[in-house]
């Protein structure tokens, strides 16, 4: 089965994921990875990687975002949703230690 071509809506949500990754890149303890979860055109949640911020190896961007969505009663069902994830690899951080 062929993957459908991306729509303008897909590009819009991916741009938001990139924006979240850039915000994370400027946030101490965050990694430059952004995530947006959308269903039927509605953004259900968004977030970025918080592994080092929270000292939690499970706090990846997609997990953080799913947890945020799941905090709303009745919203833990992700059927029909699309997850947009973007990693910015060109971020340079000074070495410490």
RORO-930788 format. One line per 10 residues: number of its first residue (from 1); for each residue x, y, z of N, C-alpha, C. Coordinates in nm, 3 decimals. Each point is the difference from the previous one (the first is absolute). Example, Ala and Ser with C-alpha at 12.3 -4.5 7.8 and 13.67 -1.06 7.14 Angstrom:
<rs>
1	1.319,-0.569,0.780,-0.089,0.119,0.000,0.090,0.120,0.000  -0.035,0.105,-0.072,0.082,0.119,0.006,-0.077,0.109,0.073;
</rs>
This chain:
<rs>
1	0.085,-0.118,0.000,-0.085,0.118,0.000,0.089,0.124,0.000  -0.022,0.088,-0.091,0.081,0.120,-0.014,-0.036,0.102,0.109  0.100,0.071,0.044,-0.020,0.107,0.098,-0.057,0.122,-0.072  -0.108,0.059,0.053,-0.057,0.117,-0.067,0.096,0.118,0.004  -0.009,0.085,-0.099,0.083,0.120,-0.005,-0.036,0.092,0.117  0.099,0.068,0.058,-0.029,0.092,0.110,-0.088,0.115,-0.046  -0.087,0.044,0.089,-0.090,0.111,-0.028,0.057,0.129,0.060  -0.062,0.111,-0.031,0.040,0.128,0.060,-0.018,-0.007,0.151  -0.103,-0.070,0.046,-0.020,-0.016,0.145,0.117,-0.078,0.062  0.046,-0.105,-0.069,0.116,-0.074,0.049,0.121,0.092,0.014;
11	0.024,0.082,-0.101,0.114,0.093,0.005,-0.015,0.100,0.115  -0.122,0.047,0.023,-0.024,0.096,0.109,0.033,-0.062,0.135  -0.044,-0.124,0.021,0.027,-0.066,0.127,0.148,-0.037,0.014  0.064,-0.034,-0.110,0.143,-0.029,0.006,0.078,0.128,0.032  -0.043,0.114,-0.056,0.066,0.126,0.035,-0.015,0.030,0.149  -0.113,-0.033,0.056,-0.019,0.020,0.145,0.093,-0.093,0.079  0.015,-0.123,-0.045,0.093,-0.092,0.067,0.143,0.053,-0.007  0.037,0.060,-0.113,0.132,0.061,-0.014,0.014,0.118,0.097  -0.105,0.081,0.010,0.003,0.113,0.094,0.018,-0.049,0.144  -0.069,-0.107,0.036,0.015,-0.056,0.134,0.141,-0.054,0.023;
21	0.058,-0.060,-0.104,0.138,-0.049,0.010,0.096,0.117,0.022  -0.025,0.111,-0.067,0.085,0.119,0.018,-0.016,0.057,0.141  -0.121,0.001,0.050,-0.024,0.045,0.139,0.077,-0.091,0.095  -0.007,-0.130,-0.024,0.072,-0.095,0.085,0.150,0.022,-0.008  0.050,0.032,-0.118,0.145,0.022,-0.017,0.047,0.117,0.085  -0.087,0.095,0.027,0.035,0.116,0.081,-0.034,-0.019,0.148  -0.053,-0.116,0.036,-0.041,-0.028,0.137,0.104,-0.087,0.068  0.057,0.046,0.111,0.100,-0.083,0.069,-0.057,-0.137,0.039  0.073,-0.105,-0.034,-0.041,-0.135,0.035,-0.094,-0.066,-0.097  -0.041,0.072,-0.104,-0.090,-0.058,-0.100,0.080,-0.036,-0.124;
31	-0.045,-0.099,-0.072,0.061,-0.037,-0.128,-0.084,0.056,-0.113  0.061,0.032,-0.113,-0.071,0.067,-0.110,-0.091,-0.092,-0.081  -0.103,-0.051,0.067,-0.096,-0.089,-0.064,-0.139,0.049,0.035  -0.082,0.029,-0.101,-0.135,0.050,0.022,-0.104,-0.098,-0.052  -0.117,0.001,0.062,-0.107,-0.093,-0.035,-0.136,0.069,0.005  -0.085,-0.034,-0.097,-0.138,0.048,-0.004,-0.089,-0.120,-0.033  -0.110,-0.016,0.073,-0.098,-0.106,-0.028,-0.129,0.068,-0.044  -0.052,-0.044,-0.116,-0.116,0.064,-0.063,-0.102,-0.107,-0.039  -0.128,0.033,0.017,-0.106,-0.088,-0.051,-0.110,0.088,-0.057  -0.040,-0.031,-0.123,-0.105,0.075,-0.069,0.028,0.150,-0.001;
41	0.127,0.037,-0.021,0.036,0.140,-0.008,0.018,0.070,0.133  -0.031,-0.067,0.110,0.011,0.060,0.133,0.129,-0.046,0.067  0.078,0.094,0.049,0.121,-0.035,0.076,-0.044,-0.050,0.137  0.033,-0.126,0.027,-0.035,-0.059,0.129,0.104,0.034,0.106  0.127,0.009,-0.043,0.107,0.030,0.094,0.130,0.023,-0.072  0.094,0.060,0.072,0.132,0.023,-0.055,0.101,0.002,0.114  0.125,-0.022,-0.035,0.105,0.001,0.101,0.136,-0.017,-0.063  0.100,-0.011,0.084,0.136,-0.024,-0.047,0.069,-0.096,0.096  0.118,-0.045,-0.039,0.075,-0.095,0.079,0.039,0.064,0.133  -0.023,-0.071,0.112,0.029,0.051,0.134,0.081,-0.100,0.082;
51	0.071,-0.091,-0.066,0.073,-0.106,0.070,0.095,0.058,0.104  0.088,0.091,-0.040,0.097,0.055,0.094,-0.062,0.097,0.098  -0.103,0.072,-0.040,-0.068,0.094,0.090,-0.062,-0.073,0.118  -0.063,-0.114,-0.029,-0.074,-0.075,0.102,0.081,-0.114,0.061  0.118,-0.021,-0.056,0.081,-0.116,0.043,-0.085,-0.127,-0.012  -0.066,-0.009,-0.114,-0.094,-0.110,-0.026,0.029,-0.055,-0.140  0.054,-0.122,-0.010,0.034,-0.054,-0.131,-0.122,-0.027,-0.089  -0.120,0.010,0.053,-0.119,-0.022,-0.082,-0.062,0.131,-0.049  0.058,0.114,0.034,-0.061,0.130,-0.033,0.038,0.046,-0.141  -0.014,-0.091,-0.096,0.021,0.034,-0.140,-0.116,0.087,-0.048;
61	0.022,0.077,-0.104,-0.100,0.096,-0.047,-0.137,-0.064,-0.023  -0.002,-0.115,-0.067,-0.129,-0.061,-0.030,-0.069,-0.053,0.126  0.079,-0.049,0.096,-0.059,-0.050,0.126,-0.052,0.117,0.083  0.079,0.107,0.009,-0.044,0.121,0.072,-0.131,0.050,-0.059  -0.007,0.005,-0.132,-0.120,0.051,-0.067,-0.120,-0.092,0.024  0.020,-0.131,-0.012,-0.111,-0.093,0.025,-0.047,0.009,0.144  0.092,0.017,0.094,-0.040,0.015,0.141,-0.083,0.127,0.019  0.039,0.108,-0.065,-0.077,0.125,0.012,-0.140,-0.017,-0.057  -0.011,-0.064,-0.114,-0.131,-0.025,-0.060,-0.083,-0.088,0.094  0.062,-0.102,0.055,-0.071,-0.095,0.087,-0.047,0.057,0.132;
71	0.046,0.119,0.038,-0.044,0.061,0.125,-0.143,0.054,-0.009  -0.049,0.020,-0.121,-0.137,0.045,-0.019,-0.091,-0.123,0.005  -0.100,0.001,0.085,-0.089,-0.117,0.010,-0.057,-0.040,-0.136  0.005,-0.128,-0.029,-0.055,-0.054,-0.124,0.087,0.021,-0.123  0.125,0.044,0.020,0.083,0.031,-0.116,0.114,-0.099,-0.023  -0.002,-0.113,0.068,0.110,-0.095,-0.012,-0.011,-0.088,-0.125  -0.102,0.018,-0.079,-0.018,-0.076,-0.123,0.062,0.078,-0.116  0.106,-0.054,-0.058,0.072,0.070,-0.106,-0.037,-0.050,-0.139  -0.103,-0.084,-0.011,-0.037,-0.050,-0.133,-0.036,0.116,-0.093  0.054,-0.006,-0.121,-0.027,0.102,-0.099,0.089,0.124,0.013;
81	0.089,0.001,0.098,0.088,0.115,0.021,0.129,-0.017,-0.080  0.062,0.112,-0.029,0.130,0.003,-0.067,0.100,0.065,0.093  0.118,-0.061,0.012,0.107,0.053,0.084,0.107,0.058,-0.092  0.034,0.126,0.019,0.105,0.067,-0.076,0.119,0.019,0.093  0.116,-0.048,-0.040,0.119,0.006,0.083,0.115,0.054,-0.081  0.074,0.093,0.058,0.113,0.059,-0.073,0.120,0.013,0.092  0.114,-0.044,-0.049,0.127,0.012,0.070,0.084,0.103,-0.076  0.057,0.094,0.073,0.092,0.096,-0.062,0.141,-0.045,0.035  0.073,-0.045,-0.099,0.133,-0.055,0.024,0.112,0.103,-0.004  -0.024,0.117,-0.049,0.108,0.096,-0.019,0.025,0.088,0.123;
91	-0.064,-0.032,0.110,0.018,0.079,0.121,0.134,-0.035,0.063  0.077,0.101,0.033,0.129,-0.022,0.064,-0.010,0.048,0.144  0.044,-0.086,0.089,0.003,0.035,0.141,0.143,-0.011,0.049  0.041,0.090,0.089,0.136,-0.009,0.050,0.018,-0.125,0.086  0.115,-0.059,-0.008,0.031,-0.114,0.085,0.025,0.048,0.141  -0.050,-0.073,0.097,0.020,0.036,0.139,0.067,-0.115,0.072  0.055,0.031,0.112,0.049,-0.107,0.084,0.144,-0.021,-0.002;
</rs>
